[in-house]
Amino acid sequence: MELNRRGVFALGAALAAGTGVGAGTANAESAEAKHAEPSLPGFKHNYAQVNGVRLHYVTGGRGEPLVLLPGWPQTWWLYHKIMPALATKFRVIAVDLRGMGGSEKPQGGFDKKTMATDIRELVRHLGYGKVDVVGHDLGSMVAFAYAANFPDATNKVAFMDVLHPDESFYHIPLLPPPGGFSLWWFAFNQVLALPEQLLAGRFRHLIDWLFANTAFTPAAIDERSRQIYARSYNSPDAIRASNGWYQAFHQDIADGKTYAKLTPPVLGLASVSSYDQFLGALPNVANQFEVVGVDGSGHWLAEEQPDLVARALTEFFS
């Protein structure tokens, strides 16, 4: 896998060549008070206790339910550019996953099967039998686990730039090629205790580095968004929880070996560097699929090319 400034954002697709304990309500409410959520006109903030964890989610629009799952190191806000367009056709439900943003940060349950169960229980809580699901990065892994474990509760599913962990994750290169760099954060986020000691209160440095090196157009992620993401991950608890998503990869790989091919229709949204890799990977994991290339975008598809992404999602789910 070529790792350079315009290729590293394909990490999910390149690696996909094959396929808690909740705190009390008072603590959750205290965390909510400290975590001021950004507002988006036409959308409402909500909280629900499901599967032993308190989740924050944002809703708006009318129509069939469309669940949006974000990835690291972001929150539901990564979809803010496309949510208004999607809300003209769908009931949009953008969720902060377990350990993310305004959601509770338990001590465990960060394997993607458990996190997918969180979403299934939230869907039940909202009164829906079947939903469409979109995931980006980590959220794409959870969306995959949702479709694999709950096919009868999935209409269609879309993956943006990443698929579910598999054994190729054991071969992530740490020695960068000339002119490139390694996927160092995969190893760093699995180190116990040290990341929160180094990054607490300083997460903005990591945010800026990632966007500078993995976006085709770094300026597409504006100052307000960077502040929102940095604030969401600045606390030791938030860093610990987000590290848990990576520390669960061994379990995710074991779970993935038990999954049959996905039966719901699949859309793969891919950057220039991941397009061919999606074409190679999806036949191994899905019965029905299509791949749409997002030209002019790095890893951060919904923020770098929001019009193209919103249009592709609307066409697929309609």
C-alpha positions in Angstrom: 0.0 0.0 0.0 1.4 3.3 -1.0 1.4 5.8 1.9 1.8 9.4 0.9 0.0 12.6 1.3 -2.6 11.8 -1.3 -2.8 8.1 -0.6 -2.9 7.6 3.2 -6.6 8.6 3.4 -7.4 5.3 1.6 -6.3 3.4 4.7 -9.6 1.7 5.3 -10.1 0.4 1.8 -6.5 -0.7 1.5 -6.7 -2.6 4.7 -10.0 -4.2 3.7 -8.7 -6.4 1.0 -10.4 -9.3 2.7 -13.3 -8.5 4.3 -19.8 -1.4 29.2 -20.4 -0.5 31.8 -22.5 2.7 31.8 -22.0 5.5 34.2 -25.0 6.7 36.2 -27.6 9.1 34.8 -26.3 11.9 37.0 -22.7 11.4 35.7 -24.1 11.3 32.1 -26.0 14.5 32.6 -22.9 16.2 34.1 -20.9 15.1 31.1 -23.6 16.6 28.8 -23.5 19.9 30.7 -19.7 20.1 30.1 -20.0 19.1 26.4 -21.7 22.0 24.6 -23.0 20.6 21.4 -22.8 22.8 18.2 -26.2 23.7 16.8 -27.3 23.0 13.2 -30.5 24.8 12.1 -33.4 22.4 11.6 -31.9 19.7 13.8 -32.5 18.7 17.4 -30.2 17.1 20.0 -31.4 14.0 21.8 -30.2 11.4 24.3 -31.3 7.8 24.9 -30.2 5.1 27.3 -29.8 1.9 25.1 -27.8 -1.3 25.5 -26.4 0.0 28.8 -25.0 3.2 27.4 -26.3 6.7 27.0 -26.1 7.9 23.4 -26.3 11.4 22.0 -27.9 11.8 18.6 -29.1 14.6 16.3 -32.3 14.4 14.3 -34.0 16.3 11.5 -36.0 16.0 8.3 -38.8 13.8 7.2 -39.0 10.5 5.4 -37.5 7.1 5.8 -34.9 6.8 8.6 -31.3 7.3 7.6 -28.7 6.7 10.3 -25.3 8.4 10.0 -22.3 7.0 12.0 -19.1 9.1 12.3 -15.5 8.1 12.7 -12.3 9.0 14.5 -11.3 11.7 15.4 -14.6 13.3 14.7 -18.3 13.4 15.9 -21.7 13.6 14.3 -20.6 17.0 13.2 -18.6 15.5 10.3 -21.9 15.2 8.5 -23.1 18.8 9.1 -22.5 19.9 5.5 -24.7 17.1 4.0 -27.4 16.7 6.7 -29.6 19.6 5.4 -29.7 18.1 1.9 -30.3 14.6 3.2 -33.1 15.9 5.5 -35.1 17.0 2.4 -35.6 13.3 1.6 -35.0 11.4 4.8 -35.4 11.4 8.6 -31.7 12.0 9.4 -30.4 10.4 12.7 -26.7 11.3 13.2 -25.3 9.4 16.2 -22.3 9.9 18.4 -21.1 6.4 18.9 -20.3 4.9 22.3 -17.3 6.8 23.7 -17.7 9.7 21.2 -18.7 13.4 21.5 -21.8 13.8 23.7 -22.3 10.1 24.2 -21.3 8.2 27.3 -17.7 7.0 27.6 -17.9 3.6 29.4 -15.0 1.4 30.3 -15.7 -1.2 27.6 -17.9 -2.5 24.8 -15.8 -0.9 22.0 -15.9 -4.0 19.7 -17.8 -3.1 16.6 -20.4 -5.8 17.2 -21.4 -4.3 20.6 -21.4 -0.8 19.1 -23.6 -2.0 16.3 -26.0 -3.4 18.9 -26.1 0.0 20.5 -27.3 1.4 17.2 -29.8 -1.5 16.8 -31.3 -0.7 20.2 -31.4 3.0 19.4 -33.3 2.2 16.2 -35.8 0.1 18.3 -36.0 2.9 20.8 -37.0 5.3 18.0 -39.7 2.9 16.8 -38.1 1.8 13.5 -37.9 -1.8 12.3 -35.5 -1.2 9.4 -33.2 1.7 8.5 -30.6 2.8 6.0 -27.2 3.2 7.5 -24.1 5.3 6.5 -20.7 5.0 8.1 -17.4 6.8 7.7 -14.1 5.5 9.1 -14.8 3.9 12.5 -18.5 4.5 11.8 -18.1 2.5 8.6 -16.8 -0.5 10.6 -19.9 -0.2 12.9 -22.2 0.1 9.9 -20.7 -3.1 8.5 -21.2 -4.9 11.8 -24.8 -3.6 11.9 -25.6 -4.9 8.4 -23.8 -8.2 9.2 -25.5 -8.9 12.5 -28.9 -7.3 11.8 -29.6 -7.8 8.1 -33.3 -7.9 8.7 -33.1 -4.4 10.3 -31.0 -3.0 7.4 -32.5 -1.7 4.1 -29.2 -0.5 2.5 -25.8 0.4 3.9 -23.1 2.8 2.6 -19.4 2.7 3.6 -17.1 5.7 3.2 -13.5 4.9 2.6 -13.3 2.1 5.2 -14.5 -1.5 5.7 -14.6 -3.9 8.7 -11.3 -4.9 10.3 -9.9 -8.2 9.0 -6.5 -10.0 9.2 -4.9 -7.5 6.9 -4.8 -5.2 9.9 -2.0 -7.4 11.3 0.1 -6.2 8.4 -0.2 -2.5 8.7 3.2 -1.0 7.7 5.0 0.9 10.4 8.1 1.7 8.3 7.1 4.5 5.9 8.2 4.4 2.2 10.3 7.3 1.0 8.3 10.5 0.9 5.4 8.9 3.0 4.6 8.0 6.6 3.2 5.1 8.5 -0.2 4.6 9.9 1.3 5.3 13.3 -2.0 6.1 15.0 -3.2 2.5 14.7 -0.4 1.5 17.0 -0.4 4.6 19.1 -4.1 4.3 19.9 -3.6 0.8 21.2 -1.1 1.9 23.9 -2.6 1.9 27.3 -2.7 5.2 29.4 0.0 7.0 27.5 -2.1 8.7 24.7 -4.3 10.5 27.2 -1.3 11.7 29.1 0.2 13.1 26.0 -2.9 14.5 24.2 -5.2 15.7 27.0 -5.8 19.4 26.4 -3.6 19.2 23.2 -5.7 17.2 20.8 -5.8 20.0 18.4 -2.3 19.3 17.3 -3.3 15.8 16.2 -6.4 17.1 14.5 -4.4 19.6 12.5 -1.7 17.1 11.5 -4.3 14.5 10.3 -6.2 17.0 8.1 -2.9 18.5 6.8 -1.7 15.1 5.7 -4.8 13.0 4.9 -7.1 15.6 3.2 -6.9 16.5 -0.5 -8.1 20.0 0.5 -7.3 20.6 4.2 -9.1 24.0 4.2 -12.4 22.1 3.6 -12.3 21.3 7.4 -12.8 24.8 8.7 -11.7 26.4 12.0 -15.0 25.9 13.7 -15.1 22.2 12.9 -11.5 21.7 14.1 -12.4 23.4 17.4 -15.4 21.2 17.7 -13.4 18.0 17.2 -10.5 19.0 19.4 -12.9 20.0 22.2 -14.7 16.6 21.9 -11.4 14.7 22.3 -9.4 16.9 24.7 -10.3 15.1 27.9 -8.4 12.0 29.2 -11.7 10.1 29.3 -12.5 10.9 25.7 -9.0 9.9 24.5 -9.2 6.6 26.6 -12.6 5.8 25.1 -11.5 6.5 21.5 -8.4 4.3 22.0 -10.8 1.5 23.0 -12.1 1.5 19.4 -8.6 0.5 18.2 -7.9 -1.8 21.1 -10.9 -3.9 20.1 -9.6 -4.7 16.6 -8.5 -8.2 17.6 -12.1 -9.0 18.7 -13.4 -7.3 15.6 -11.3 -9.5 13.4 -12.4 -12.6 15.2 -16.1 -11.5 14.9 -15.6 -10.7 11.2 -14.6 -14.3 10.5 -18.0 -15.4 11.5 -19.9 -13.1 9.2 -21.5 -14.2 6.0 -21.5 -12.0 2.9 -23.7 -8.9 3.5 -27.2 -9.3 2.0 -28.4 -5.7 2.1 -27.3 -3.6 -1.0 -24.0 -1.8 -0.4 -22.6 1.5 -1.6 -18.9 2.1 -1.4 -17.9 5.8 -1.5 -14.2 6.0 -2.3 -11.6 8.6 -2.7 -9.3 8.5 -5.8 -6.8 6.4 -4.0 -9.3 3.9 -2.6 -11.6 3.4 -5.6 -9.8 0.4 -7.1 -9.3 -1.1 -3.6 -13.1 -0.9 -2.9 -13.7 -2.6 -6.2 -11.4 -5.4 -5.2 -12.7 -5.7 -1.6 -16.4 -5.5 -1.8 -17.0 -8.6 -3.9 -15.5 -10.6 -1.0 -17.9 -9.1 1.6 -21.2 -8.2 -0.2 -23.6 -9.8 -2.5 -24.9 -6.6 -4.0 -22.7 -3.5 -4.3 -21.7 -0.5 -6.3 -18.7 1.8 -6.0 -18.8 5.6 -6.5 -15.6 7.6 -6.8 -15.4 10.9 -4.9 -13.0 12.9 -7.1 -11.1 15.7 -5.4 -11.4 14.3 -1.9 -9.1 12.8 0.6 -10.3 10.7 3.5 -12.8 13.3 4.7 -15.4 12.8 2.0 -18.4 14.4 3.5 -16.5 17.6 4.3 -14.3 17.8 1.2 -16.9 17.0 -1.4 -20.3 17.4 0.4 -22.4 18.0 -2.7 -21.2 14.9 -4.5 -21.5 12.8 -1.3 -25.0 14.0 -0.6 -26.1 13.4 -4.2 -24.6 9.9 -4.2 -26.3 9.0 -0.9 -29.6 10.4 -1.9 -29.6 8.5 -5.2 -28.6 5.2 -3.6 -31.0 5.3 -0.7 -33.9 6.6 -2.8 
